[in-house]
Amino acid sequence: MSHASILFLIQNAQNRDAGATQAKLDELIRALAEARNEFIGIEHLGERDLTGIRDALEREFGDTPHHEAIERLIGRR
């Protein structure tokens, strides 16, 4: 088997795994009443849009270290 064939198989498996993981995450978003449904499908956005979303989320939670922001998010429930 050529290196290109092996690379294709690995990429195909990674894409399938990523797609399955994304479908599971989307289902969790739909299932949680507090979750924001507008996050469903953002993996299809461009890098600039994703950076904007990430920056907005960081502003929402302030400039605290990530573990503190996560604790605050969990505490909102």
C-alpha atoms as an extended CHARMM CRD file, in Angstrom:
* protein
*
        77  EXT
         1         1  MET       CA              0.0000000000        0.0000000000        0.0000000000  PROA      1               0.0000000000
         2         2  SER       CA              1.4100000000        3.4080000000       -0.9600000000  PROA      2               0.0000000000
         3         3  HSD       CA              2.0180000000        6.2480000000        1.4460000000  PROA      3               0.0000000000
         4         4  ALA       CA             -0.7260000000        8.2650000000       -0.2650000000  PROA      4               0.0000000000
         5         5  SER       CA             -3.2400000000        5.4380000000        0.2750000000  PROA      5               0.0000000000
         6         6  ILE       CA             -2.3110000000        5.1370000000        3.9190000000  PROA      6               0.0000000000
         7         7  LEU       CA             -2.5910000000        8.8990000000        4.3590000000  PROA      7               0.0000000000
         8         8  PHE       CA             -6.0280000000        8.8600000000        2.6960000000  PROA      8               0.0000000000
         9         9  LEU       CA             -7.2310000000        6.0740000000        5.0060000000  PROA      9               0.0000000000
        10        10  ILE       CA             -5.9950000000        7.9040000000        8.0960000000  PROA      10              0.0000000000
        11        11  GLN       CA             -7.5770000000       11.1930000000        7.0220000000  PROA      11              0.0000000000
        12        12  ASN       CA            -10.8360000000        9.4360000000        6.1880000000  PROA      12              0.0000000000
        13        13  ALA       CA            -10.9400000000        7.7950000000        9.6170000000  PROA      13              0.0000000000
        14        14  GLN       CA            -10.1480000000       11.1220000000       11.3280000000  PROA      14              0.0000000000
        15        15  ASN       CA            -12.8640000000       12.9210000000        9.3620000000  PROA      15              0.0000000000
        16        16  ARG       CA            -15.3990000000       10.2150000000       10.2310000000  PROA      16              0.0000000000
        17        17  ASP       CA            -14.4590000000       10.3950000000       13.9180000000  PROA      17              0.0000000000
        18        18  ALA       CA            -14.6460000000       14.1910000000       13.9210000000  PROA      18              0.0000000000
        19        19  GLY       CA            -18.0550000000       14.0800000000       12.2290000000  PROA      19              0.0000000000
        20        20  ALA       CA            -19.3830000000       11.5890000000       14.7580000000  PROA      20              0.0000000000
        21        21  THR       CA            -18.0470000000       13.6690000000       17.6440000000  PROA      21              0.0000000000
        22        22  GLN       CA            -19.6280000000       16.8130000000       16.2000000000  PROA      22              0.0000000000
        23        23  ALA       CA            -23.0010000000       15.0610000000       15.8120000000  PROA      23              0.0000000000
        24        24  LYS       CA            -22.8250000000       13.9760000000       19.4540000000  PROA      24              0.0000000000
        25        25  LEU       CA            -21.9700000000       17.4960000000       20.6030000000  PROA      25              0.0000000000
        26        26  ASP       CA            -24.8300000000       18.9380000000       18.5460000000  PROA      26              0.0000000000
        27        27  GLU       CA            -27.2130000000       16.4770000000       20.1870000000  PROA      27              0.0000000000
        28        28  LEU       CA            -25.9980000000       17.5380000000       23.6400000000  PROA      28              0.0000000000
        29        29  ILE       CA            -26.5680000000       21.1850000000       22.7480000000  PROA      29              0.0000000000
        30        30  ARG       CA            -30.1060000000       20.3710000000       21.6210000000  PROA      30              0.0000000000
        31        31  ALA       CA            -30.7940000000       18.3550000000       24.7840000000  PROA      31              0.0000000000
        32        32  LEU       CA            -29.6850000000       21.0040000000       27.2890000000  PROA      32              0.0000000000
        33        33  ALA       CA            -32.2540000000       23.7060000000       27.9140000000  PROA      33              0.0000000000
        34        34  GLU       CA            -29.5650000000       26.2180000000       28.9230000000  PROA      34              0.0000000000
        35        35  ALA       CA            -27.3830000000       25.5560000000       25.8730000000  PROA      35              0.0000000000
        36        36  ARG       CA            -27.2920000000       28.0170000000       23.0020000000  PROA      36              0.0000000000
        37        37  ASN       CA            -28.5490000000       26.3130000000       19.8480000000  PROA      37              0.0000000000
        38        38  GLU       CA            -26.7930000000       28.8760000000       17.6710000000  PROA      38              0.0000000000
        39        39  PHE       CA            -23.5420000000       27.0000000000       18.3460000000  PROA      39              0.0000000000
        40        40  ILE       CA            -24.7870000000       24.0530000000       16.3080000000  PROA      40              0.0000000000
        41        41  GLY       CA            -22.9160000000       23.9440000000       13.0180000000  PROA      41              0.0000000000
        42        42  ILE       CA            -20.2310000000       26.5240000000       13.8030000000  PROA      42              0.0000000000
        43        43  GLU       CA            -17.5930000000       24.0330000000       12.6840000000  PROA      43              0.0000000000
        44        44  HSD       CA            -18.5210000000       25.0450000000        9.1310000000  PROA      44              0.0000000000
        45        45  LEU       CA            -17.5880000000       28.7000000000        9.6910000000  PROA      45              0.0000000000
        46        46  GLY       CA            -14.3540000000       30.2470000000        8.5440000000  PROA      46              0.0000000000
        47        47  GLU       CA            -11.3960000000       30.9140000000       10.7980000000  PROA      47              0.0000000000
        48        48  ARG       CA            -12.2600000000       34.6150000000       11.1590000000  PROA      48              0.0000000000
        49        49  ASP       CA            -15.8200000000       33.8480000000       12.3230000000  PROA      49              0.0000000000
        50        50  LEU       CA            -14.6390000000       31.1660000000       14.7550000000  PROA      50              0.0000000000
        51        51  THR       CA            -12.0660000000       33.5580000000       16.1900000000  PROA      51              0.0000000000
        52        52  GLY       CA            -14.8220000000       36.1530000000       16.6470000000  PROA      52              0.0000000000
        53        53  ILE       CA            -17.0110000000       33.6640000000       18.4920000000  PROA      53              0.0000000000
        54        54  ARG       CA            -14.1310000000       32.5610000000       20.7130000000  PROA      54              0.0000000000
        55        55  ASP       CA            -13.2320000000       36.1880000000       21.4770000000  PROA      55              0.0000000000
        56        56  ALA       CA            -16.8590000000       37.0090000000       22.3280000000  PROA      56              0.0000000000
        57        57  LEU       CA            -17.0500000000       34.0410000000       24.6830000000  PROA      57              0.0000000000
        58        58  GLU       CA            -13.8190000000       35.0880000000       26.3730000000  PROA      58              0.0000000000
        59        59  ARG       CA            -15.1900000000       38.6280000000       26.8070000000  PROA      59              0.0000000000
        60        60  GLU       CA            -18.4090000000       37.1930000000       28.2610000000  PROA      60              0.0000000000
        61        61  PHE       CA            -16.4460000000       35.3500000000       30.9190000000  PROA      61              0.0000000000
        62        62  GLY       CA            -13.8440000000       38.0630000000       31.4250000000  PROA      62              0.0000000000
        63        63  ASP       CA            -10.1040000000       37.7580000000       31.4460000000  PROA      63              0.0000000000
        64        64  THR       CA            -10.0620000000       35.0820000000       34.1200000000  PROA      64              0.0000000000
        65        65  PRO       CA             -8.0180000000       31.9350000000       33.6210000000  PROA      65              0.0000000000
        66        66  HSD       CA             -9.9270000000       29.2770000000       31.7160000000  PROA      66              0.0000000000
        67        67  HSD       CA            -10.5090000000       27.0350000000       34.7290000000  PROA      67              0.0000000000
        68        68  GLU       CA            -12.1960000000       29.8970000000       36.5850000000  PROA      68              0.0000000000
        69        69  ALA       CA            -14.3970000000       30.6860000000       33.5670000000  PROA      69              0.0000000000
        70        70  ILE       CA            -15.4220000000       27.0470000000       33.3500000000  PROA      70              0.0000000000
        71        71  GLU       CA            -16.2460000000       26.9870000000       37.0710000000  PROA      71              0.0000000000
        72        72  ARG       CA            -18.3990000000       30.1140000000       36.6140000000  PROA      72              0.0000000000
        73        73  LEU       CA            -20.1790000000       28.5460000000       33.6490000000  PROA      73              0.0000000000
        74        74  ILE       CA            -20.9200000000       25.3860000000       35.6300000000  PROA      74              0.0000000000
        75        75  GLY       CA            -22.0820000000       27.5180000000       38.5600000000  PROA      75              0.0000000000
        76        76  ARG       CA            -24.7120000000       29.2460000000       36.3660000000  PROA      76              0.0000000000
        77        77  ARG       CA            -26.7740000000       26.0870000000       36.1570000000  PROA      77              0.0000000000
